[in-house]
Amino acid sequence: MRGPLIVLILALLAEPALAKAPPNKASAAIPPRPSTLGLPKVQGARRADAPLIVIDAGHGGHDPGSSSADGDTHEKDIALGIAKVVRDELIQSGLFRVVMTRSDDHFLVLAERREIARRLHADLFISIHCDSAPSPAARGASIYTLSDTSSDKVAAALAARENKADVINGIDLSRETSDVSSILIDLAQRETMNVSSTFANTLQKEMAPLIGLKPTFHKFAGLMVLKAPDVPSVLLETGYISNEDDLALLTSDDYREKIATAVRRAATTHFARQLAARIKEKDEE
């Protein structure tokens, strides 16, 4: 029996595919995923130096986000509706160039959303969402900016929930761009985080007289959609879809207009201050 067995082993070793691959397994080279990221149309002011604001309607397509208690209303639809009103308000002001990451019901992974802002060299990125909580009593708007550590357990839970959207399609998007060193990215991101926080505080002042805010309006979380190292970014939670009173507001034209008005006023103040600071620096040179 040893002779035929040796012959069989030698025959198997003579076949490279059989020698290298374990039984009942096959392997094939997977082609690289083609880049399908297109840049949306820029609307608004025609001046090339007008600040460019990217409005991101959260979720979309097969990712509905949070839902109302009865399951009939989804976060993706509310976010898109509010985003469109904000876009129109900014365009009508004549002061800004505006881009929406999505203007219909389709899905974008989180890295694509922030990459749109980066590739367009946006001056500000605003991601619009609505919140949800196990307690139906929770309500009020809040705004998040990026931080390595979350400001509380609620912020940490939000980061965990939102960041899962980045792997819905099974795509690993954890790698950062490699055109600059990690040190420069870190330095740029720290400055960007400071500018983001400044805008968040300005937005809080403009929203407070118009809509109900949570007592701790400004929170910090490690949200992937905010991680563009060179674009100031905020995530605006416009209210709780899980609360009946907030849901009525979120779906009303009046409430959406108030949010849009607050965003427009905050953006106007924010960029006016930046321009004044640049003029002052130039005069001091």
C-alpha positions as CSV (number, residue, x, y, z in Angstrom):
1,M,0.0,0.0,0.0
2,R,2.9,2.4,0.6
3,G,3.9,2.4,-3.1
4,P,0.5,3.7,-4.5
5,L,0.2,6.1,-1.6
6,I,3.5,7.7,-2.3
7,V,2.5,8.0,-6.0
8,L,-0.7,9.7,-5.0
9,I,1.1,12.2,-2.8
10,L,3.6,13.0,-5.5
11,A,0.8,13.5,-8.0
12,L,-1.0,15.9,-5.7
13,L,2.2,17.9,-5.1
14,A,2.7,18.2,-8.8
15,E,-0.5,20.2,-9.0
16,P,0.3,23.7,-7.7
17,A,-3.3,24.7,-7.1
18,L,-3.9,21.6,-5.1
19,A,-0.7,21.9,-3.2
20,K,-1.3,25.5,-2.2
21,A,-5.0,25.5,-1.5
22,P,-6.6,23.6,1.4
23,P,-9.4,21.1,0.6
24,N,-12.9,22.5,-0.1
25,K,-11.6,26.1,-0.4
26,A,-11.2,28.4,-3.3
27,S,-9.7,31.8,-3.7
28,A,-9.9,34.5,-6.3
29,A,-8.5,38.0,-6.7
30,I,-11.0,40.7,-5.9
31,P,-10.7,43.7,-8.1
32,P,-10.4,47.1,-6.3
33,R,-13.7,48.8,-5.7
34,P,-14.1,51.5,-8.3
35,S,-14.5,55.1,-7.1
36,T,-18.1,56.2,-7.7
37,L,-17.9,59.4,-5.7
38,G,-19.1,62.3,-7.8
39,L,-19.2,65.9,-6.7
40,P,-22.6,67.5,-6.4
41,K,-23.5,70.8,-8.0
42,V,-22.5,74.0,-6.3
43,Q,-25.4,76.4,-6.0
44,G,-25.8,79.9,-4.7
45,A,-23.4,82.9,-4.9
46,R,-21.4,83.1,-8.1
47,R,-18.4,84.7,-6.4
48,A,-15.5,82.2,-6.1
49,D,-14.5,83.7,-2.8
50,A,-18.0,83.2,-1.2
51,P,-17.9,80.7,1.7
52,L,-18.8,77.2,0.6
53,I,-21.1,75.3,3.0
54,V,-21.8,71.6,2.5
55,I,-25.2,70.5,3.9
56,D,-25.3,66.8,4.7
57,A,-28.7,65.1,5.1
58,G,-28.0,62.1,7.3
59,H,-28.7,58.5,6.4
60,G,-30.7,57.7,3.2
61,G,-31.5,54.8,0.9
62,H,-31.4,51.5,2.7
63,D,-30.3,53.2,5.9
64,P,-33.4,54.9,7.4
65,G,-31.8,56.1,10.6
66,S,-34.1,56.3,13.6
67,S,-37.9,55.9,13.3
68,S,-40.9,57.3,15.0
69,A,-42.7,55.2,17.6
70,D,-45.3,54.1,15.0
71,G,-42.6,53.3,12.5
72,D,-44.2,55.5,9.8
73,T,-41.6,58.4,9.9
74,H,-37.9,57.9,9.3
75,E,-34.9,60.1,10.2
76,K,-33.6,60.0,6.6
77,D,-36.7,61.7,5.3
78,I,-36.8,64.4,8.1
79,A,-33.1,65.1,7.7
80,L,-33.5,65.6,3.9
81,G,-36.5,67.8,4.3
82,I,-34.7,70.1,6.8
83,A,-31.5,70.1,4.7
84,K,-33.4,71.4,1.7
85,V,-34.9,74.2,3.7
86,V,-31.5,75.1,5.1
87,R,-30.0,75.0,1.6
88,D,-32.7,77.3,0.2
89,E,-32.3,79.8,3.0
90,L,-28.5,80.0,2.5
91,I,-28.9,80.3,-1.3
92,Q,-31.5,83.1,-1.0
93,S,-29.2,85.1,1.2
94,G,-26.8,85.5,-1.7
95,L,-23.8,85.2,0.6
96,F,-22.8,81.6,0.3
97,R,-22.1,78.8,-2.1
98,V,-24.0,75.7,-1.1
99,V,-23.7,72.0,-1.8
100,M,-25.9,69.1,-0.6
101,T,-24.2,65.7,-0.2
102,R,-27.5,64.1,-1.2
103,S,-30.7,65.7,-2.6
104,D,-32.7,62.6,-2.9
105,D,-33.2,59.2,-1.1
106,H,-29.8,57.5,-1.7
107,F,-27.2,56.1,0.6
108,L,-23.7,57.5,1.1
109,V,-21.1,56.0,3.5
110,L,-19.8,58.4,6.1
111,A,-16.4,58.9,4.6
112,E,-18.0,59.8,1.2
113,R,-20.0,62.6,2.9
114,R,-17.0,64.2,4.5
115,E,-14.8,63.6,1.4
116,I,-17.2,65.6,-0.7
117,A,-16.6,68.5,1.6
118,R,-12.8,68.0,1.5
119,R,-12.6,67.7,-2.3
120,L,-14.7,70.9,-2.7
121,H,-12.5,72.7,-0.2
122,A,-15.6,73.5,1.8
123,D,-15.4,76.2,4.5
124,L,-18.1,74.5,6.7
125,F,-19.8,71.1,6.8
126,I,-23.2,70.7,8.6
127,S,-24.6,67.2,9.0
128,I,-28.4,67.2,9.8
129,H,-30.0,64.5,11.8
130,C,-32.8,63.9,14.4
131,D,-32.2,62.1,17.7
132,S,-33.9,59.1,19.3
133,A,-34.0,57.8,22.8
134,P,-35.6,54.9,24.7
135,S,-37.5,57.4,26.9
136,P,-40.3,59.1,24.9
137,A,-39.9,62.2,27.2
138,A,-36.5,63.1,25.8
139,R,-36.7,66.1,23.5
140,G,-34.8,69.2,22.3
141,A,-32.1,70.0,19.7
142,S,-28.4,69.7,20.2
143,I,-25.2,70.0,18.2
144,Y,-22.1,67.8,18.2
145,T,-18.5,68.6,17.3
146,L,-15.6,66.2,17.1
147,S,-13.7,65.0,20.1
148,D,-11.4,62.1,20.8
149,T,-13.5,61.5,23.9
150,S,-17.3,61.8,24.2
151,S,-18.6,64.4,26.6
152,D,-21.1,62.0,28.2
153,K,-22.6,58.5,27.8
154,V,-25.3,59.8,25.5
155,A,-22.7,61.2,23.1
156,A,-20.8,58.0,23.2
157,A,-23.9,56.0,22.4
158,L,-24.7,58.3,19.5
159,A,-21.2,58.0,18.1
160,A,-21.4,54.2,18.3
161,R,-24.8,54.2,16.5
162,E,-23.9,56.6,13.8
163,N,-20.5,55.2,13.1
164,K,-22.0,51.8,12.3
165,A,-23.4,53.3,9.1
166,D,-19.8,53.3,7.7
167,V,-19.8,49.5,7.5
168,I,-23.3,48.8,6.3
169,N,-22.0,47.9,2.8
170,G,-19.2,45.9,4.3
171,I,-16.6,48.6,3.1
172,D,-13.7,49.4,5.4
173,L,-13.3,53.2,5.3
174,S,-11.1,53.5,8.4
175,R,-8.0,54.6,6.5
176,E,-7.3,58.3,6.4
177,T,-5.8,60.0,3.4
178,S,-2.1,59.4,2.9
179,D,-1.1,62.7,1.2
180,V,0.1,64.3,4.4
181,S,1.9,62.9,7.5
182,S,-0.1,61.9,10.5
183,I,1.5,64.7,12.5
184,L,0.2,67.4,10.1
185,I,-3.2,65.8,10.0
186,D,-3.3,65.9,13.8
187,L,-2.3,69.5,13.9
188,A,-4.8,70.5,11.2
189,Q,-7.6,68.6,12.9
190,R,-7.0,70.3,16.2
191,E,-7.4,73.7,14.6
192,T,-10.4,72.5,12.7
193,M,-12.0,71.3,15.9
194,N,-11.5,74.7,17.5
195,V,-13.2,76.4,14.6
196,S,-16.0,73.8,14.7
197,S,-16.6,74.5,18.4
198,T,-16.7,78.3,17.7
199,F,-19.4,77.8,15.0
200,A,-21.4,75.5,17.3
201,N,-21.4,78.2,20.0
202,T,-22.6,80.8,17.5
203,L,-25.3,78.5,16.2
204,Q,-26.5,77.9,19.8
205,K,-26.9,81.6,20.3
206,E,-29.0,82.0,17.1
207,M,-31.1,78.9,17.7
208,A,-31.9,79.5,21.4
209,P,-34.5,82.3,20.8
210,L,-36.2,80.3,18.0
211,I,-36.5,76.7,19.1
212,G,-36.2,74.6,22.3
213,L,-32.7,73.5,23.0
214,K,-31.4,70.8,25.4
215,P,-29.7,72.3,28.5
216,T,-26.4,70.8,27.4
217,F,-26.8,71.9,23.8
218,H,-23.2,71.5,22.6
219,K,-21.7,68.0,23.0
220,F,-18.6,66.3,21.8
221,A,-18.3,62.8,20.2
222,G,-16.0,60.8,18.0
223,L,-18.4,60.9,15.0
224,M,-16.8,59.6,11.8
225,V,-18.7,62.0,9.6
226,L,-17.0,65.0,11.4
227,K,-13.5,63.7,10.9
228,A,-12.4,65.8,7.9
229,P,-9.1,67.2,9.2
230,D,-9.4,70.4,7.3
231,V,-13.1,71.3,7.2
232,P,-14.9,72.7,10.2
233,S,-17.8,70.3,10.8
234,V,-20.8,70.0,13.1
235,L,-23.7,67.6,13.4
236,L,-27.0,69.1,14.2
237,E,-29.6,66.9,16.0
238,T,-32.7,68.9,15.3
239,G,-35.0,67.1,17.8
240,Y,-36.2,63.7,18.9
241,I,-38.1,61.6,16.4
242,S,-39.1,59.4,19.4
243,N,-40.9,62.2,21.1
244,E,-44.4,63.1,19.8
245,D,-44.1,66.8,20.4
246,D,-40.7,67.0,18.8
247,L,-41.9,64.9,15.9
248,A,-44.7,67.3,15.2
249,L,-42.2,70.1,15.1
250,L,-39.7,68.3,12.9
251,T,-42.3,67.7,10.3
252,S,-43.7,71.3,10.4
253,D,-42.7,74.0,7.9
254,D,-42.5,76.7,10.6
255,Y,-39.9,74.7,12.7
256,R,-37.8,73.9,9.7
257,E,-37.8,77.6,8.7
258,K,-36.6,78.5,12.2
259,I,-33.7,76.1,12.0
260,A,-32.8,77.4,8.5
261,T,-32.9,81.0,9.8
262,A,-30.7,80.2,12.7
263,V,-28.1,78.4,10.5
264,R,-28.1,81.3,8.0
265,R,-27.6,83.9,10.8
266,A,-24.9,81.8,12.5
267,A,-23.0,81.3,9.2
268,T,-23.2,85.0,8.4
269,T,-21.8,85.9,11.8
270,H,-19.2,83.1,11.7
271,F,-17.7,84.1,8.3
272,A,-17.9,87.9,9.1
273,R,-15.8,87.3,12.2
274,Q,-13.3,85.3,10.1
275,L,-13.0,88.0,7.5
276,A,-12.5,90.7,10.2
277,A,-9.8,88.6,11.8
278,R,-8.0,88.2,8.5
279,I,-8.2,92.0,7.8
280,K,-6.8,92.7,11.3
281,E,-3.9,90.3,10.8
282,K,-3.1,91.9,7.4
283,D,-3.2,95.4,8.9
284,E,-0.8,94.3,11.7
285,E,1.8,92.9,9.3
